[in-house]
Amino acid sequence: MIKLFRNNRRKFLSENKFSKYLAYAIGEIFLVVVGILIAIWINSKNQEKINEKKAEVILMEIQKDLKKDIESSTAVVNTFINYDSIARLLLWDKLTTNEMFGISNKMKPYEIVYKMLTFKISDNGYVNYNRNLNNIPTKYNSITNKLKYLYDTRGVELNVANERVRSIVFENIDKVNTFDWSVQTIKTGFPEEGKHYYAKNLEFKKQLITYMNGIGNVFLTTEIYKLEAITLHNEISKILNTDDYISYPPSFNSSPNASNEKHILGKYKLKETVSEIFPSTIELREVENKLQFFREGLPEFRYYWNGKTTFLNMIDQQGLVLTYIRFNKSKNSEFFVSGGKSAYAYYTKVSD
């Protein structure tokens, strides 16, 4: 082809046909430019395909991180529910001396104020996404802001809640180490002075309330993050056109033992409480795949399944409060329900 162009140029010059030569030269240049533009366009399309594939891989990595967070958040929530129920019993002096200080390899109830409860998110995929942000196709613009909100806003809220709990726990450890009886505990066993401190001392009750507020913030921010992570995971699946969806929020029928969970439905009577906010009788119903705490004349409360024997509900009491219902592990005929920051109640089943 190049040889043909060269021969044509020589022919026009030898025949003294300069105008034809000039036109031919311009045409030749035009063809070269068009060829270059086509090559650039093809290269651009190839790069777009490469960027598209890379973005898909990164988004799937983010989904993997989100699934990991959703799973680990459930463990954090369950640990909180355990600590919180113990703290409420301590606060209201509902534990016996043996339950408080009995010889056991298990954690003593009062030791919860020295236990960390934090939630760390997995953000490797998000970091990778930001690193390649300039090459992410514009079709993913809708998900970029949502990723930023989840990781940069909700993530910061989690870090603040985590740091608050760490600060509270370290302060509690430092405080107990200032007591003489704490040193004696290491040397000769637990003295009566130490038992009195944990059972009756007002300062410990203050520590307990501060700790409950701290882990309560971790509980709330973790659960909010989890629910928004589920939503984002599903939106990514929609963009990638996959069938990888997670129930949002987890419904009553999400329980692996949903058929058995039906036995928790029915009428219950109040067994024990420290607050007048709880009615003497209630009924648990299934409404739109959620567990409804029902009593005529009371506001409606619906709880979504969290895992195994627990259900959660967010209520607005001049700010979000996350409450929960936890059923007795050995039987589905009794449950513990939290209300507000310190109130609680036990209910036992009377009929289906």
Secondary structure, DSSP 8 states (H G I E B T S, - for coil): -HHHHHHHHHHHHHTT-HHHHHHHHHHHHHHHHHHHHHHHHHHHHHHHHHHHHHHHHHHHHHHHHHHHHHHHHHHHHHHHHHHHHHHHHHHTT-S-HHHHH-S-SS--GGGGGG---------HHHHHHHHTGGGS-GGGHHHHHHHHIIIIIIHHHHHHHHHHHHHHHHHHHHHHTTSHHHHHHHHH---HHHHHHHHH-HHHHHHHHHHHHHHHHHHHHHHHHHHHHHHHHHHHHHHHT------SS--GGGSTTHHHHGGG-EEEEEEEES-TTS-SEEEEEEETTEEEEE-TTS--EEEEEEETTEEEEEEESSSEEEEEEEE-TT-TTEEEEEETTTEEEEEEEEE-
